[in-house]
Amino acid sequence: MSKVEAILSQLKEVAANPKKAMDDYKAETGKGAVGIMPIYAPEEMVHATGYLPMGIWGAQGKQISKARTYLPAFACSIMQQIMELQCEGAYDDLAAVLFSVPCDTLKCLSQKWKGANADKVIVFTHPQNRGLEAANQFLVTEYELVKKQLEAYLGVKITNAALENSIAIYNENRAVMREFVKVAADYPQVISAVDRHAVFKARQFMLKEKHTALVKELIEEIKAMPVQPWDGKKVVVTGILLEPNQVLEIFDEFKLAIVDDDLAQESRQIRVDVLDGEEGPLYRMAKAWQQMYGCSVATDTKKGRGKMLMNKVAATGADAVIIAMMKFCDPEEWDYPVMYREFEEKGIKNLMFEVDQELTSFEQVKTRLQSFVEML
């Protein structure tokens, strides 16, 4: 096994076994994990406590039954899967759960959390009129409340020094992951769609400093290889997430290299750093939200997401944009008609298919992707 394969294998193991990652961390440190709900949360604050920030993004292929009692059938499949898992006790070992509520379904779920940690749910709101200084001040107040609740639930004091250290660690991880995106685009023969996703997903279940070290090593090993011409097609993908591996395997089967993405589970997480400055850490973390762009849950009256994606196509030489539409995700569905019109006007090839975490058969996706590749 090559060094690249060994590192990828390690990251895939973490991505596939979050419960084991959490148990191993607790055995090593004596501290547990705090659940981080989609899409954005001040993870640095959790990291500063010494607890493990643990991403919660649902499951794949799990049949929904119990969740129907608490959520309507038209709630997105991520929330349905999370509700189903919590009803089964999958998240009971979490020390607390941190919710941002950028959509109606997340607001609903935050009020219906079940299980052993139901009294340790921390909910905060990102202001959507983001251009105002008042919005920054509002978010600082929200973060102060989050900080107090984390300290109370975990019995840990979050110092400014610890928070500054965590911010630096997260900024470095985001920078390294942005470099990884470019390297993966240059080496599609080495980094498959499945591999690329595993590198992103593993960062949800690891301390960021450990993830950074592994990805740095991976980049160094890959860049030591010669760049080879790619005989397949290159695409930019957008959406909430692109899972499970069965779908990504179809990309690999038809030689569709993902050269950049705008997935909420992946590159939206690494898009904006917390900048340096004289202001306190909470204020600078709040300012980072003001800088977020091209996201369906971050209000943008100018609708710049389509242009952003077209810029990614131009920068990477991609052949097309593929939209992975999360079933029943209203914010994503509202963005799509605007993007589609812009793509058509500019002659950008594009394909949209629906993502549903409850699905176990992907023949329809396979047929659509095969037809799309043949058209390209």
N, C-alpha and C positions, 0 to 999 in steps of 0.2 A: 504493500500500500504506500503510495506517495505521500509526501508531507501535506499536499493540498487535500488529498482524499482523507487523510487522518483528521485534519482540522474540520473539514466539512462533516465528517462522520460525528465528531464531537458535538458540533452545533446542531446537527439533525437530531441527535439523541436528546439534547435539552429541549428542542422545539417540540418533539413528540411526547415528552414526559414531564410536563410542568409540575405535577404532584411530586415526582421524585426530586426535581430540582428544589422544590420548597422544603421537602423533608431533609434533603442533604444539607441545605443551608441552615436549617434549625439545629441539626445535629452538630454542625461545625461551629455555629456562633451562639447557640442558645436562644436566638431570636427567631421569630416567625416571619410571616409575610403579610403585606397589606394589599388587598385587591384593588386594581386600577381599572375602572370601567372606561369604555370608549367615550369620547375620542381623545380629549385632551385633559390632562390633569397635572398639577405641579408635583411631578414625581420626585424632583430634587428634594422636596420637603420630607417625603417618606424616606428617601435614601439617607438624609441627614440624621434620621433617628436610629440608623443601624438596622432597620427592618428591610426586608426584600420587597421592592415594588413588583407585584405580580399582575401582569396583564390578564384581563378577562374578556375574551372575544368569542365565547360560545364554543360549540363543538361541531363535528361533521357527521352527517348521516344518522343522527339520533332522532328517533321518532318522538314527536311531541304528543303528550297526553295530559300530564299534570298542569302544564303551563297554561292550557286553555281556560282553566278556572280563573286565572288572574289577568291574562292579557287577551285582547281581541284577536281573532284569527288574522287580521290584517296588520298586526304588529310585525316588524321586520324579523327575519329568521334568527339574527344574532340575539335579539332580546328574548325570543321564544326559547332558544337553546339555553341561554343563561338562566332563565326562570325555571326551565325543566331541571337543569343541573342543581340549582340551589334547593329546589323542592326535594331532591334526592340526597341533599347534604354534602354535595361535592365541595362547597366553599366554607363549610363549618369551621375548618382549621385556620381560616384567615383571622388575623388579629383585629382587622377593621376593613371597611370597604369605602373607597373614595369615588364619588360620583361627580362628574360634570354633567350638566343637563342641557345640551345644545339642541335636543329634539324632544318632541312631545312624548315619545315612547320611553326615553330615558327618564324623563320627569315622573312618568307613571311607575316605572320599575323601581325608582328610588324610594317610592312610598310603599312598595309591596315586597320589600326584601324580607326573605324568610330565613330561618335557621338560627344557629347558636350565636351569631354576631349581629342579629337584627337590631340590637340596641347600640351598635357601633358603626352605623352608616353615616358618612360625612358627605353632605351635599353642598355644592356651591354653584354659582352661576357666572358664566362669562357674559359680560355686557356685549350687546350686538351693535350698538352705535359706537363703533370702536375708535372713531376719529377724535373723540372728545377727551380732553384731559380729565374731565369728570368720570369718564369710563375707567381710566387708569386708577383713579382714586377709589372708585367703587370696587374694582377687582382687588386692590390692595386690602381693602376691608374684608372682602371675602376670604382672601388668603390668610389674613390674621385669624379669622374664625377657624379655618381649616387647621392652622398651626396649633391653636389652643386645644382643639378637639383631639388632634393626633397626640399631643403631649399628655392629655388626660387619659386617653384610652390605652396608650402604650407605656405610660409611666416614664417618659423620656423628655428631657429638656432639649429643644432645638435651638442651638446657639447660632448667632450670625456667622461665626467662624466655620461651623459645620456646614451651614447652608452655602456659604461661599465655596467651600471645598466641593460640595456636591454639584453646584452649578458648573464649576470648572470641569469636573469629571463628565458631566452630561454634554457640555459643549464639545469636549474632545471626542466623545463617542459620536455625536452628530456629524462632526467634521470627517471623521474616519469613515463613517457610513456613506457620506456623500462621495468620498473618494472611491469606496467600494462600488457604488453604482456606476461610476465611469469605467472602472477596471472591468467589471462584469460585462459592460457593453462592448469593450474591446476584445474580450476573450469568451465569446459565447460557446466555443468548443470546450472550454474548461468549466465554465459556470453555467449550468443548465437553468431553466426556469425553476425547477424544483430546488436546486441548490441555492439559487438567489433568494427564494422565499424563506428557506430554512435559516439563512444568515440573518434576515430581518426578524423572523419570528423568535429566534433564540434570545434576542435582546430583551424580549418581554419578560423572560424568566430568569435572567442572570443579573448580577451586579454589573453595572455598565463598565466599570474599570476592567473587569475580567473579560467581558465581551470585546471591549476595545483592543485588549492585548491579543486576543485570538484573531480578530479581523485584521489587525495590523500585520500579523505574521502571515495570514492568508494572502493579503495583498502583495507582500514582499515576495512570496513564493511564486505567485502568478506572474508578476511583472518580470521575473527572471526568465520567463518563457518568451519565445518569439511570437509576435502577433501574426495570426494566420487569416487569410481571406475567408469570409463567411459565405457559404453557398445557399443559405436559406434567406428568409425575410426578417426584417427588423421591425419591431412594433413598440409603441408607447402605450402603456395600459393605465386606465384610470377607474376609480370606483372606491368603494369602502374597503373591500378585501378581494383577493383572488385566491380562493381555496376551494376544495382540498387539493392534495397532491395529484389526484386523478385528473383534475382539470389541467394542472400544470404539466402533467405528463403528455397530454394531448398537444400542448404548445411544443414540447420537445419532439414529439413524434413527427410533427409537420414542420420542424425547423423554424419555429417562430421565436426569435431571440428577443427577450424583453430588454431593451436598451435604456429605458427610463420609465418611471412610473409616477403616478399621482394617486396612490392608494392611501386611504386613511390609516390603514394598519401598517403601512411601510413608510414611504418617503414623506408623507405629511408630518410624520413624527420627527423628522430630522431636518425639516425645512428652515426653521428659525432658531437662532441661538439667543441665549440671554446675554445681552451686551454688557460690557464693563461700564463703569460709571461711578460717580460719587454718591448717587442715591443708594438707599438700602436695597438688600437683595429682593425683598418682596415687591418693591416698586419696579425693579428691573425685570423681574419675572412677569409682572403684569404688563409691562411695555412690550414684551415678546408677543403677547396675544394681539396687540395692536398691529404688529408687523406680519401676522399670518395672512397669507393670500392664497387664492385659487382653491378654496375649500368650500364645499357645499354648506357647511354648518357655521361658517364665518361670513357674516353678511357682507356682500359686495354689490352695491347697487349698480356698479358699472359692468358687472359680469365679466371679469377678466380671465376666467378659467379657460375658456376656449382658446383665447389668444396665447395663454401660457402653454397650453398643450401643443399648439401649432409651433411655438418657439422651440419646444422640446423636439418636435419632429425635425425642424430645420437644423437644430444643433447636433442631433445624433444621426441624421440621414435615414431616419426611420421611414418605412414604406406605408405605415398606417397607424391609426389610433384604434385601440380596442377598449370598449367601455364595458366593464363588468358591473352590471346594474344590480345592486342589492334589492331583492324582492321586497316591495312595500316600504322602501326608504324614500319618504317624501322629499327631503332636501336634494337628494341625488336626482330624483325624477324631475324636479323643477328645473334643475340645471341643464338636463339633457337636450330639450328642444332648442335652447339657445346655442349650445355647442354644436349640435347637429347642423343647424342652419349655417353657422360659420364654417364648419368643415366643408359642407357642400359648396358654399360660395367660393372657397379657396381651392377646391379640388383635392382636399385631403381625404384619402380613402379611410373609411371607418366602419366598424362593426360593433353592434351592441348585443350582448346576450345576458340573460338573467342568472343571478347567483342566488341559490337557496340552500342554506346549510342542512336542510332536512333531506335533500336529494341523495340518493345512493346510485342512480344511473345517470350517465353523462353522454349517452349516445347522441342526443340532440345537439349538445354543445360540440361534440366531435364532428358531426355532419356539417354544422354551420361554419366551424373553423376550417374544415377541409375545403369547403366550397369557396370560402373567402381567400384561402391561400391560392387556390387555382385561379381565382379572378385576378389576384395580384400578379 
